[in-house]
Amino acid sequence: MRETVGGFSESGRYYTEISGNGKINVWDTNAGDLRHTYSPSGHLNSSVTCVKWIQVDNTDLLCIGTQKGYVEFYNVASGSIQSKINTHSKSIKSIYRLGQHLYIGSDDGHVAQFDLKNNKLEVKKKISKMCALAMLPDGRLLTALREIKLWNFPSGEMIHKFTGHKNEIRSLHIIEGDKCYLLSSARDRFINIWSLSDLKPDPLASLVADDNISFVYVHNQRNNITVTITTESGTLHVYEHVLNGCISHPLKPHGTLQIAVDNTKDVETVQMPILCTKVYDSRVYIVYGTRPFLAFENINLKKLNKCTFIARQDPRKLKSFVGSHIVNPNIVDAKCIEMKNNRSSNLPLETRLQNMSEEIENTVQTKGESIVHLLIQGLRSNDKHLLESALFVKDDRTIDNTVSHLPLQSIVMLIRKLIRLSQDRTLVSSVSIRWLSALLRIHASLLLANPDVLETFLPLENVLNIRLNNFEKLGLLEFKLKALVDRLNFDKQDKEKEQDALLVFNDSDDEDKKTFEESLLTFNESEDEDLNTTDEEEAMDIEINGDDPPCI
């Protein structure tokens, strides 16, 4: 299902969409029929690019932006063009109303301010290329392409930048409460909520759907918001959230609605897509069917549970309508059916990976190209399980392929996450270092061109300094422990070599003992005789020679 460009009017009486051929179709929600089909002048070379419902003097007007830079005000009641604006710009991309002023953003980056009361184009300023814009009461302007930029509109100075979407951002919603918040959505599965008062770099909360988002509506009641979205598969998701702080994990819908064709025959059930929504008090207005045959209903939000299915007749087969076409179905008594045509390709990536892990013993086997999407979703949602599935990869080739295919806005987010993981235990830090080395090797030029590179890598420098300071002590400790273990092993080997004698003989013969003592005594006596003979010979020698004996 393609993205819905249009929506309900402020009164809820009309619903409009841009058809595939560039024309505008307007339905009457009370009668349920196609009321108007409008083509701008010269529509073959000037197609409709965007539409916006406004209400002036209790009259629903449809603002139509064209590819030639015109904005036309179409009065649905009279079926004619009431007035026209020439912005002298290129294709109109977005229209936003604040009070009595209309802000018009074009493809060439110009933003024009139009006074509805005086019917006058007041200000036109070159800001930035955009797909969507929004204006704050304090004069700050928001533009969005792949990232959201906050500007001072009178001066054209950029104040802040928000990064958190992969695809082009399609819608911006201002939420005013105790503080000012921003809700942004792109053609992916996530909706981010930002703080415009604190200007934090990360979103305060994220909403996650099971498929790409095609339309978003926000209903605000003083920090209590109700968000309804429709997905490309035609499913309605309802979220309720209180804006009172940061939430680390993505919020899942508390209510889900799917509509199926009520077939009397025993045939396979076919889902009927829900195209657009709008919330009034405690009820949600929906439009479903196949264009141009659409049907309209309103449903009590409190009766929606996590898996609500209702069966309805195909609007293409309805020949007439009895009474008002907006009905109040009883969800409790509605026919509950089982959708049999839900293909596995519509499931989220993490759900499919989880199913695979159950079959192959919790092992995720993916290629580098598929890990890119898993890693991006994990970074945006800050989901621990998604990040572990993506980062804990041992194949260097897969890591290089993933890093080389990462979008530019996700590289800095990944680096900051890896630097935080490098402070963890040894296994986690070793994984983070492998990814960091791949990032530095592949995206070195991009990182050097980033003016915040020093601030980004400062925590990593501190971690490396601490670990290098402890490396010498750890090396000395390892040497001592190794020497001690080697000494213990050596002593153990010496003990194993010392063996007891196989035979011990003790000689106890008395005769041998006597003979040994006598021989020892004879040896001593002969030694004394030799000493005496030597003294006598020396005395005789002195007398013969006539020498005097030495005096002492």
Residue, then its C-alpha position, 0 to 999 in steps of 0.5 A: m500500500r502506498e503512502t497516504v497523502g491527505g487525510f480528514s478535514e478538521s470538522g471530520r466531514y470530508y476526506t481527501e487523497i491524491s490519486g495516482n494520476g495526480k488528481i485530488n479526490v474528496w469523499d463525503t464521510n457522512a454519505g460515504d461517496l466520492r464528492h469531488t475530483y479536482s485537477p489543477s490547471g495544467h495538471l499534465n505538467s503541474s501535478v499536485t505535490c501536497v495537500k493540507w486541510i485548514q478551517v477559516d470562518n467554520t469553512d473547510l478549505l483544502c490547501i493544494g500545493t503544486q509542482k509549479g510553486y502555486v498554492e490553491f485554496y479549494n472550497v469543498a462546499s462550492g467545489s471551486i478555487q477560492s484564491k491562489i498564491n504564487t510563491h515564485s519557488k519550485s515544487i511545494k513540499s509541505i504546508y503548515r498552519l500556525g494561527q493566522h499564518l500559513y508556512i509554505g516550504s518548497d523543494d528549493g529550500h525557501v520558506a514563505q509566510f502567508d497571512l490568511k487574514n490579509n491574504k498577503l505573502e509577507v516573508k520569503k526566506k531561503i532556509s534548507k531543502m526539506c520534505a516537511l516543516a513545522m513552526l513553533p509559537d516562539g518563532r523557531l522553525l523545523t525542517a526535515l529531510r533525513e535529519i531534523k533541523l531547528w532554525n531561528f526563522p527571522s535570522g535563518e540561523m540553525i540552532h540544533k540538529f536531530t538525527g534518528h531516521k534512515n529514510e526521508i522524514r514525511s511528517l512533523h507534529i508539534i506537541e505542546g504541554d508542560k514543555c514543547y515536544l516534537l513527533s517525527s515519522a518517516r517511511d520506516r517502522f519507528i516514530n521518534i519523540w524529541s524534546l524541543s525545550d531541552l534539545k537533547p540529541d537522543p529521542l525521549a521515546s520511540l514507538v515501533a510498529d510491525d511494518n512501515i508507517s504510511f500515516v500518523y495522527v497525534h491527539n494531545q491532551r496536556n502531556n497525554i498523547t494518543v497516536t494512531i498510525t496505519t501501516e503499509s499492510g493496512t493495520l491500525h496501531v494505537y499508542e497512549h503515552v504520558l510525556n514525563g521523561c526518557i524511555s529506553h525501550p521502544l513502546k509497542p501499541h496497546g491496541t491493534l485493529q485489522i479489517a477483513v472482507d466478510n465472505t459468506k462462502d468458505v474462501e480464504t480471508v482477505q484483509m481490507p486495508i485501513l488507509c487513514t485515521k483521526v481521533y475525536d475525544s475517545r473515538v477513532y475515525i477510520v477509512y478503509g477499502t480499495r480506492p475509490f470505493l471507501a467506507f468510513e467508521n468510528i470505533n471506541l478506543k477503549k474497546l481495542n485490544k492488542c489483537t482486534f479483528i472485525a469483518r466488513q463487507d467490501p465497499r465495492k459490492l455495496k450498492s446503497f447505504v442506509g442512513s449515515h455511513i459513519v457507524n458505531p460498530n460493537i467490537v465485543d459482538a463483532k465477528c472475530i476471524e483469523m487472518k490467513n494471508n499474513r505473509s512472513s515478509n510483512l513481519p519485522l526483521e527482529t521477529r523473523l530473526q527471533n524465529m530463526s534463532e529458535e530453529i537453529e539454537n539461538t544462532v543468527q546467521t546473516k550476511g553483511e547487507s542484512i546486518v546493516h538494517l538490524l544494526i540501524q534498528g538496534l541503534r535507534s531503538n537502543d534494544k540490547h537484544l538487537l545490538e547483541s545480535a548485530l555486534f557479536v559477529k566473529d566474521d571479519r568480512t561480515i563486519d567490513n561489509t556492514v560498516s561499509h554499507l552503513p548510512l552516514q548518520s548512523i556512523v557516529m551513533l555506532i561509534r558512541k555506542l562502541i566506546r561505551l561498550s569498550q568500558d565493559r567486561t573483556l568479551v564485550s570490549s574485545v567485540s567493540i574494538r573489532w568494530l571500531s578498528a573496521l570503522l576507523r579503517i573504512h571511514a577514516s576520511l569521514l571521521l577526520a572531516n567531522p568537527d566533533v571527532l575529538e569530543t567523540f573519541l575523548p572517552l575512548e582515549n581515557v579508557l585506553n590510558i587507564r588500560l595502558n597504565n595497568f598493562e605494565k603491572l599486569g605484565l609483571l604480575e603475569f611474569k611472577l605467576k608464571a615463574l611461580v608455576d614453573r618452580l612448582n612444576f620443577d619441584k614436582q618433577d624432582k620429587e618424582k625422580e627421587q626413588d627408593a633403593l631396590l635393595v639395602f645391605n647392612d654388614s654386621d660381621d665382628e671380625d671385619k670390624k676388629t680387623f678394621e680397628e687394628s689396621l687403623l691403630t697400626f697406621n697411627e703408630s707407624e706415623d709416630e715412629d716416622l716423626n721421631t726418626t726425623d727429629e733424631e736425624e736432624a740433631m745428628d746432622i747439626e753435630i756433624n756439621g758443627d753448626d750451632p743450633p738455631c736460637i729461639 
